[in-house]
């Protein structure tokens, strides 16, 4: 890949050259990082500092240089792929619509921060009842709410070559980008089932309501499967809530029970993480699924092990590009299981 150097005014200074290694690690709803080792040439000494940005030309991702170590023969650079950690939110903001309210959070706390906030895409992902955030970094709010909503965020050079354009986006389901041991693009497979940790039936008890607590049952056991029960205390979920204007509202029974169901499913997923371990390695570039064409960071791809009879969906949460001098680029993918619904 090609890496370009820009100053903080957005003027291109040249191409990153004379590097012995580059580790470029974008993330979906986390902060991407990079580590670069470069020779101590005149240009590298001049431009590889906290006043410049490094842009991956093919992916448009931006590295903000945060740490520079000068050794005898080389310069070692570390940085982050967003600059949201440089501002804190000094007032209370209620986050309901994740895209719109996080963009507003940046608008209200920009204070000269070198970042461009574009028009909204209209992503309809919301926090039920809203959630307040105050006196934490903008980055911390993006990490919390984008993860909660299954969204990604990044700072890019846009198609008009404007630096530091903020983006919130949603990965898509890519059914054609299939990974399987039968296709040869899924390897190093391991599989473990710890039945002592497995639960498939949850009693979810909500707030106190008179003589009886509000409750629902989440039944996920399959036909012929032994029922393994779990108790979920969800008394923190209240049927009444207050909006940003101080007005009180009450969820309908259907809405409240839906929140209890959601909590029960979430807790079952959480406890079962230690009961079900499916390890594997994806081969990023192959004839079936090509990175950057058939799928990319944040997308959801189907995984299948014919040997163990496993089929699941995984989200691509991270990519690591490693470039060493005179060697091909090595690519590894990081994933996490995706249990939500997908659109075919």
C-alpha positions as a printed Julia matrix, in Angstrom:
344×3 Matrix{Float64}:
   0.0     0.0    0.0
   1.03    3.62  -0.49
   1.29    6.06   2.41
   1.27    9.83   1.88
   2.4    12.57   4.24
   0.28   15.7    4.76
   0.81   18.66   7.03
  -1.93   19.77   9.43
  -3.22   22.31   6.88
  -3.93   19.46   4.48
  -1.07   20.13   2.09
   0.63   17.06   0.68
   4.32   16.89   1.56
   5.29   13.69  -0.2
   5.23    9.92  -0.01
   6.32    7.93   3.03
   9.56    6.23   2.01
  12.59    4.47   3.41
  10.56    2.36   5.83
  11.78   -0.95   7.24
   8.37   -1.98   8.6
   4.79   -0.72   8.8
   2.03   -2.17  10.98
  -1.27   -0.58   9.97
  -4.21   -1.64  12.19
  -7.63   -0.08  11.49
 -10.52   -1.05  13.79
 -14.31   -1.0   13.36
 -15.7     0.47  16.6
 -12.39    0.9   18.36
  -9.39    3.18  17.83
  -7.07    2.06  15.05
  -3.32    2.27  15.57
  -0.11    2.04  13.58
   3.58    1.48  14.18
   6.13    2.61  11.6
   9.89    2.11  11.53
  11.67    4.42   9.08
  15.24    5.3    8.29
  16.59    8.66   9.47
  16.56   10.41   6.13
  16.31   14.18   5.77
  12.64   14.03   4.72
  11.66   11.58   7.47
  13.3    13.73  10.13
  11.46   16.75   8.75
   7.97   15.32   8.33
   7.51   12.4   10.72
   6.36   14.37  13.73
   3.17   15.35  15.55
   2.49   18.2   13.12
   1.93   15.88  10.14
  -0.55   13.16   9.17
   0.03    9.91   7.34
  -2.7     8.79   4.93
  -3.07    5.27   3.54
  -3.88    6.1   -0.07
  -5.82    2.9   -0.86
  -7.98    2.93   2.28
  -8.07    6.73   2.92
  -7.41    6.1    6.63
  -5.42    8.73   8.56
  -2.78    8.26  11.22
  -2.3    11.06  13.76
   1.29   10.78  14.97
   1.39   10.75  18.78
   4.8     9.33  19.7
   8.17    9.53  17.95
  11.25    7.66  19.13
  14.59    8.57  17.59
  17.05    5.66  17.67
  20.59    5.47  16.31
  19.6     4.38  12.81
  15.82    4.78  12.6
  12.7     6.62  13.68
   9.93    4.66  15.4
   6.45    6.17  15.12
   3.21    5.33  16.93
  -0.17    6.95  16.44
  -3.96    6.74  16.46
  -6.43    6.72  13.56
  -8.66    9.4   15.05
  -8.13   12.61  17.03
 -11.3    12.45  19.14
  -9.33   11.91  22.34
  -8.13   15.53  22.22
 -11.47   17.0   23.39
 -13.76   16.27  26.3
 -17.48   16.9   26.47
 -17.95   19.78  28.92
 -21.76   19.62  29.11
 -24.37   16.88  29.47
 -25.49   15.37  26.17
 -28.25   12.8   25.8
 -27.48   10.19  23.16
 -30.57    8.77  21.47
 -29.88    8.58  17.75
 -26.25    7.47  17.74
 -25.14    9.08  14.49
 -26.93   12.41  14.93
 -26.21   12.9   18.62
 -22.54   11.88  18.43
 -22.04   14.28  15.51
 -23.71   17.0   17.59
 -21.4    16.11  20.48
 -18.42   16.86  18.22
 -20.0    20.08  16.91
 -20.59   21.37  20.44
 -17.08   20.52  21.67
 -14.96   21.15  18.59
 -13.12   24.2   19.96
 -10.7    24.32  17.03
 -10.27   20.56  16.74
  -9.03   19.69  13.24
 -11.98   17.55  12.18
 -14.72   17.84   9.54
 -18.25   16.75  10.41
 -20.24   15.94   7.23
 -23.97   15.74   6.62
 -25.8    12.91   8.33
 -26.33    9.66   6.45
 -29.53    9.04   8.42
 -28.47    5.84  10.19
 -31.51    4.78  12.22
 -29.8     3.17  15.22
 -31.0     4.47  18.57
 -30.47    4.11  22.33
 -33.77    3.26  24.0
 -34.65    5.92  26.53
 -31.43    7.78  25.76
 -28.16    7.81  27.68
 -26.36   10.81  29.16
 -22.67   11.51  28.68
 -20.57   14.28  30.18
 -16.95   15.14  31.02
 -15.33   12.3   29.13
 -13.39   12.4   25.89
 -15.28   12.42  22.62
 -13.42    9.23  21.79
 -14.78    7.5   24.92
 -18.35    8.39  23.93
 -17.81    7.12  20.38
 -16.35    3.87  21.7
 -19.24    3.29  24.09
 -22.18    4.14  21.88
 -20.89    2.8   18.57
 -20.16   -0.54  20.21
 -23.58   -0.5   21.84
 -25.26    0.16  18.49
 -23.05   -2.13  16.4
 -21.72    0.82  14.39
 -18.22    1.75  13.31
 -16.49    5.12  13.25
 -13.4     6.44  11.49
 -11.65    9.6   10.36
 -10.78    9.61   6.66
  -9.57   11.67   3.77
 -12.75   12.14   1.76
 -12.97   11.8   -2.05
 -12.34   15.56  -2.37
  -9.01   15.04  -0.58
 -10.13   16.9    2.54
  -8.41   15.6    5.64
  -9.97   14.44   8.88
 -13.54   13.76   7.76
 -15.46   11.99  10.5
 -17.67    9.07   9.53
 -20.06    6.79  11.39
 -21.0     3.75   9.34
 -22.63    0.35   9.55
 -21.02   -2.82   8.27
 -23.1    -4.91   5.9
 -23.82   -8.62   5.66
 -21.76  -10.09   2.82
 -23.16  -13.59   2.14
 -20.92  -14.15  -0.88
 -17.77  -13.6    1.18
 -17.97  -17.06   2.71
 -15.2   -18.66   4.75
 -15.16  -22.44   5.16
 -12.76  -25.31   5.69
 -14.37  -26.87   2.61
 -13.37  -23.8    0.56
  -9.83  -23.68   1.9
 -10.03  -20.13   3.28
 -10.68  -21.12   6.92
  -7.77  -22.7    8.78
  -6.31  -23.44  12.24
  -9.73  -24.54  13.5
 -10.35  -25.49  17.13
 -13.65  -26.24  18.85
 -14.55  -26.57  22.54
 -17.89  -27.05  24.33
 -17.98  -26.55  28.12
 -21.47  -27.74  29.04
 -21.08  -26.67  32.68
 -21.19  -23.04  31.51
 -23.98  -23.39  28.94
 -27.44  -21.82  29.55
 -30.48  -21.84  27.25
 -33.4   -20.68  29.41
 -33.57  -17.38  31.33
 -35.94  -15.97  33.95
 -35.67  -12.19  33.6
 -37.09  -10.18  36.51
 -37.54   -6.45  36.1
 -38.72   -3.66  38.36
 -40.94   -4.1   41.39
 -44.57   -3.52  40.51
 -46.89   -3.82  43.47
 -46.98   -7.37  44.82
 -45.21   -8.94  41.87
 -42.1    -8.13  39.91
 -42.34   -7.68  36.16
 -40.86  -10.74  34.47
 -40.42  -12.55  31.17
 -38.97  -15.91  30.13
 -36.42  -16.26  27.35
 -36.5   -19.8   26.03
 -33.7   -20.69  23.62
 -33.49  -24.44  24.18
 -33.79  -26.61  21.1
 -36.07  -29.61  20.7
 -34.63  -32.56  22.58
 -32.06  -30.36  24.36
 -31.78  -30.35  28.15
 -32.98  -27.09  29.72
 -30.25  -25.19  31.6
 -31.66  -22.22  33.5
 -30.34  -18.76  34.3
 -31.67  -16.0   36.59
 -31.3   -12.43  35.32
 -31.84   -9.5   37.7
 -33.03   -6.6   35.54
 -34.59   -4.38  38.19
 -32.5    -1.49  36.81
 -34.79   -1.43  33.75
 -37.57    0.95  34.76
 -40.93    1.4   33.05
 -40.77    5.17  33.54
 -38.13    7.42  32.04
 -37.4    11.12  31.78
 -36.57   12.85  28.51
 -33.97   15.58  28.02
 -36.6    18.22  28.84
 -37.45   16.63  32.19
 -40.8    15.22  31.03
 -41.74   11.77  32.37
 -42.96    8.98  30.11
 -44.01    5.35  30.61
 -43.16    2.45  28.34
 -46.07    0.29  27.2
 -46.16   -3.28  28.51
 -45.03   -4.49  25.1
 -42.08   -2.08  25.05
 -41.04   -2.92  28.59
 -41.27   -6.67  28.06
 -39.24   -6.27  24.88
 -36.46   -4.61  26.89
 -36.52   -7.48  29.39
 -36.35   -9.97  26.51
 -33.39   -8.09  25.07
 -31.6    -8.16  28.45
 -32.26  -11.9   28.78
 -30.85  -12.65  25.35
 -27.85  -10.44  26.05
 -27.1   -12.26  29.32
 -27.47  -15.67  27.67
 -25.02  -14.58  24.98
 -22.65  -13.3   27.65
 -22.58  -16.46  29.79
 -22.36  -18.72  26.75
 -19.2   -17.03  25.49
 -17.21  -19.18  27.92
 -19.2   -22.3   27.07
 -18.64  -22.26  23.32
 -15.22  -21.63  21.86
 -14.74  -21.8   18.12
 -11.26  -20.76  17.07
 -10.1   -20.24  13.5
  -8.03  -18.11  11.19
  -9.41  -16.44   8.08
  -7.31  -16.34   4.92
  -7.99  -12.73   3.81
  -7.33  -12.86   0.07
  -8.65  -15.82  -1.86
 -10.82  -16.47  -4.89
 -14.02  -16.71  -2.83
 -13.68  -13.64  -0.6
 -11.34  -10.77  -1.53
 -10.64   -8.1    1.08
 -11.62   -4.62  -0.09
 -13.82   -6.0   -2.84
 -16.12   -8.68  -1.45
 -15.93   -7.51   2.17
 -14.11   -5.0    4.36
 -13.74   -3.73   7.89
 -17.03   -3.9    9.83
 -18.76   -6.25   7.43
 -20.41   -9.48   8.57
 -19.34  -12.67   6.83
 -20.61  -16.28   7.09
 -18.26  -18.83   8.68
 -18.68  -22.58   8.26
 -16.82  -25.6    9.57
 -17.97  -28.68   7.71
 -15.83  -30.83  10.0
 -17.62  -29.73  13.19
 -21.0   -28.83  11.7
 -20.75  -25.19  12.75
 -22.28  -22.23  10.93
 -22.2   -18.7   12.3
 -21.73  -15.1   11.28
 -18.68  -13.07  12.28
 -18.07   -9.34  12.08
 -14.68   -8.15  10.84
 -13.62   -5.93  13.77
  -9.98   -5.36  12.91
  -7.41   -5.71  10.15
  -3.64   -5.82  10.55
  -1.46   -5.03   7.54
   2.22   -5.79   8.13
   4.74   -4.61   5.55
   8.38   -5.57   5.94
  11.12   -4.47   3.57
  11.27   -6.65   0.44
   8.44   -8.9    1.64
   4.8    -9.29   0.63
   2.19   -7.58   2.79
   0.92   -9.94   5.5
  -2.76   -9.5    6.41
  -4.59  -10.89   9.43
  -8.22  -10.37  10.39
  -9.83   -9.98  13.79
 -13.46  -11.0   14.23
 -16.2   -11.38  16.81
 -19.34  -13.48  16.6
 -22.42  -11.65  15.33
 -25.68  -12.96  16.8
 -28.07  -10.38  15.34
 -30.33  -10.73  12.35
 -28.91  -10.22   8.86
 -30.56   -9.08   5.65
 -30.01  -11.43   2.74
